Amino acid sequence: VLNPAAMDELSTALSTQEERQLNQLLAERRQAQAVAMLANDRLEQQLADFHAPHAKQERQKLAEERQQLIQDLTTLGEYFGEREQWMLARDLLRSAHQLAPQAKPSPVLAQAQQVLNNEEQRARAKRNLALQTQAEQLMSRYQRNGQLQSLLAARAFLNRHPGNPALASHRKRLEQWCRRRFAEEMNTGEALYARGQYREAYRIWKQVAPLYPDNEELNKKLERSQRVLSNLRSLQQS
């Protein structure tokens, strides 16, 4: 080999890659061990009730396994924290702290939680901005064309995200539009009905029904107009 430095560099890179892959594998195994140990958390206390020597030995062995597992989880968690794999670092260090809640947790645990909280907040803000933009587009479409279907589409979108506070002002504004449109269509239908244009009145009321399908006044008007139209058809047939 004319230039051994290149070989040394390659060997170091391969060693680093192997270490990372091995630690990933060990992290999965230690996490599974932690879950199993936490699920049998009362075992050590239960063993203390027995006087048999091998019960005492088993209890000592279990305590040693716990300490070794805590140490391994902490070492792995800090390893992944140094490499900014924060979610894995948090999970490992959280498991270590659950196994030894009386001990002071690794400072990397608080760091990982802070980083992940900030990332979650940024992701939530990004999602909320996208939702607000889509809501504004749907509401603007209704303002432009005035079509009832556009109003219903905007309302359907907001109803799919009922608990999102970022859309609270949009819901309030759209609800005002819905009530206003509903009142206008109800009055229009009433005026048509008073002039004897029963079919047109029924069409208007039927069209606006999806806004408030359980509205008692609207349902009465639909029933009344249906009866009138049915009677008129009977008279025409006779």
C-alpha positions in Angstrom: 0.0 0.0 0.0 1.6 3.2 -1.2 -0.6 5.5 0.9 -1.7 3.8 4.2 -3.6 7.0 5.3 -6.4 6.2 2.8 -6.8 2.7 4.3 -6.8 4.1 7.8 -9.5 6.6 6.8 -11.6 3.8 5.3 -11.1 1.6 8.3 -12.2 4.4 10.6 -15.3 5.1 8.6 -16.3 1.4 8.5 -15.7 1.1 12.2 -17.9 4.2 12.9 -20.6 2.8 10.7 -20.5 -0.6 12.4 -20.6 1.0 15.8 -23.7 3.0 14.9 -25.5 -0.1 13.5 -24.6 -2.2 16.5 -25.8 0.5 18.9 -29.1 0.7 17.0 -29.5 -3.0 17.4 -28.5 -2.9 21.1 -30.9 0.0 21.7 -33.9 -2.1 20.4 -32.8 -5.0 22.7 -32.3 -2.8 25.7 -35.7 -1.1 25.2 -37.4 -4.5 25.0 -35.6 -5.6 28.2 -36.7 -2.4 29.9 -40.3 -2.9 28.9 -40.2 -6.5 30.3 -38.6 -5.4 33.5 -41.1 -2.6 34.1 -43.9 -5.0 33.4 -42.6 -7.2 36.2 -41.7 -4.3 38.5 -43.1 -6.0 41.6 -41.1 -9.2 41.2 -38.1 -8.0 43.3 -40.5 -7.1 46.1 -42.3 -10.4 45.9 -39.0 -12.3 46.0 -38.3 -10.6 49.3 -41.2 -12.5 50.9 -39.4 -15.8 50.4 -36.9 -17.3 52.9 -35.3 -19.8 50.5 -31.7 -19.0 49.7 -32.2 -19.2 45.9 -35.0 -16.6 46.2 -32.4 -14.2 47.8 -30.0 -15.1 45.0 -32.6 -14.5 42.3 -33.4 -11.1 43.9 -29.7 -10.1 44.0 -29.4 -11.2 40.3 -32.5 -9.2 39.4 -31.1 -6.1 41.1 -27.8 -6.5 39.3 -29.6 -6.9 35.9 -31.5 -3.7 36.7 -28.4 -1.7 37.4 -26.6 -3.1 34.3 -29.7 -2.3 32.1 -29.9 1.3 33.5 -26.2 1.8 32.8 -26.6 0.4 29.2 -29.7 2.5 28.5 -27.9 5.7 29.8 -24.8 5.0 27.8 -26.8 4.3 24.6 -29.1 7.3 25.2 -26.1 9.7 25.6 -24.5 8.2 22.5 -27.5 8.9 20.3 -27.9 12.3 22.0 -24.4 13.2 20.8 -25.4 12.3 17.3 -28.6 14.3 17.6 -30.9 11.3 17.2 -33.1 12.9 19.8 -36.1 10.7 19.7 -34.1 7.5 20.3 -32.0 9.3 23.0 -35.2 10.4 24.8 -36.8 7.0 24.7 -33.7 5.2 26.0 -33.0 7.7 28.8 -36.6 7.9 29.8 -36.6 4.1 30.2 -33.5 4.4 32.4 -35.2 7.0 34.5 -38.3 4.8 34.9 -36.2 1.9 36.1 -34.5 4.2 38.7 -36.9 7.1 39.4 -35.1 8.0 42.6 -31.9 8.7 40.8 -31.1 11.9 39.0 -31.7 11.4 35.2 -29.1 12.1 32.6 -29.1 15.8 31.6 -29.3 14.6 28.0 -32.9 13.5 28.7 -34.0 17.1 29.4 -32.1 18.3 26.3 -33.7 15.7 24.1 -37.2 16.5 25.4 -36.6 20.3 24.8 -35.4 19.7 21.2 -38.3 17.4 20.4 -40.8 19.8 22.0 -39.4 22.7 19.9 -39.6 20.5 16.7 -43.2 19.5 17.6 -44.2 23.1 18.1 -42.6 24.1 14.7 -44.4 21.2 13.0 -47.7 22.1 14.6 -47.3 25.8 13.6 -46.6 24.7 10.0 -49.7 22.4 10.0 -51.9 25.1 11.4 -50.6 27.6 8.8 -51.5 25.2 6.0 -55.0 24.6 7.5 -55.6 28.4 7.9 -54.5 29.0 4.3 -56.8 26.3 3.0 -59.7 27.6 5.1 -59.1 31.2 3.8 -59.1 29.9 0.2 -62.4 28.1 0.6 -64.0 31.0 2.3 -62.7 33.4 -0.3 -64.2 31.2 -3.0 -67.6 31.6 -1.5 -67.2 35.3 -1.2 -66.3 35.4 -4.9 -69.0 33.2 -6.3 -71.7 33.3 -3.6 -72.6 29.7 -4.3 -74.2 27.7 -1.5 -72.0 24.7 -2.4 -68.9 26.7 -1.7 -70.2 27.7 1.7 -70.9 24.1 2.5 -67.5 23.0 1.3 -65.8 25.6 3.6 -67.9 24.5 6.5 -67.2 20.8 5.9 -63.5 21.5 5.9 -63.7 23.3 9.2 -65.8 20.6 10.7 -63.1 18.1 10.0 -60.8 20.0 12.4 -63.3 20.8 15.2 -60.8 21.1 18.1 -58.1 23.1 16.4 -57.8 26.5 18.1 -56.0 27.9 15.1 -59.3 27.8 13.1 -61.5 29.2 15.8 -61.9 32.7 14.2 -62.6 31.1 10.8 -65.3 28.9 12.4 -66.9 31.9 14.0 -66.9 34.0 10.9 -68.2 31.2 8.7 -71.0 30.4 11.2 -72.1 34.0 10.9 -72.2 33.7 7.1 -74.2 30.4 7.4 -76.8 32.0 9.7 -77.1 35.0 7.4 -77.4 32.9 4.3 -79.9 30.6 6.0 -82.1 33.5 7.0 -82.0 35.1 3.5 -83.0 31.8 1.8 -85.7 31.2 4.3 -87.2 34.6 3.6 -86.8 34.2 -0.1 -88.7 30.9 0.0 -91.4 32.4 2.2 -91.9 35.3 -0.3 -92.2 32.8 -3.2 -94.6 30.7 -1.2 -96.8 33.7 -0.5 -97.0 34.4 -4.2 -98.1 30.9 -4.9 -94.8 29.8 -6.3 -94.7 26.7 -4.2 -92.3 24.6 -6.3 -89.7 27.4 -6.3 -90.1 27.9 -2.6 -89.7 24.2 -1.9 -86.6 24.1 -4.1 -85.0 27.0 -2.2 -85.8 25.5 1.2 -84.5 22.1 0.1 -81.3 23.6 -1.2 -80.6 25.4 2.0 -81.4 22.5 4.3 -77.8 21.1 4.5 -76.9 24.2 6.5 -79.2 23.3 9.4 -80.9 20.0 8.6 -82.4 19.8 12.1 -84.0 23.2 12.0 -87.6 22.7 13.1 -89.0 25.7 11.2 -87.4 24.7 8.0 -88.7 21.1 8.2 -92.2 22.4 8.8 -92.0 24.5 5.7 -90.7 21.6 3.7 -93.5 19.4 4.9 -96.1 22.1 4.2 -94.9 22.8 0.7 -94.7 19.1 0.0 -98.3 18.6 0.9 -99.4 21.6 -1.2 -97.4 20.3 -4.2 -98.8 16.8 -3.7 -102.4 18.2 -3.6 -101.7 20.3 -6.8 -100.5 17.2 -8.6 -103.6 15.3 -7.5 -105.8 18.1 -8.8 -104.0 18.2 -12.2 -104.3 14.4 -12.6 -108.0 14.4 -11.8 
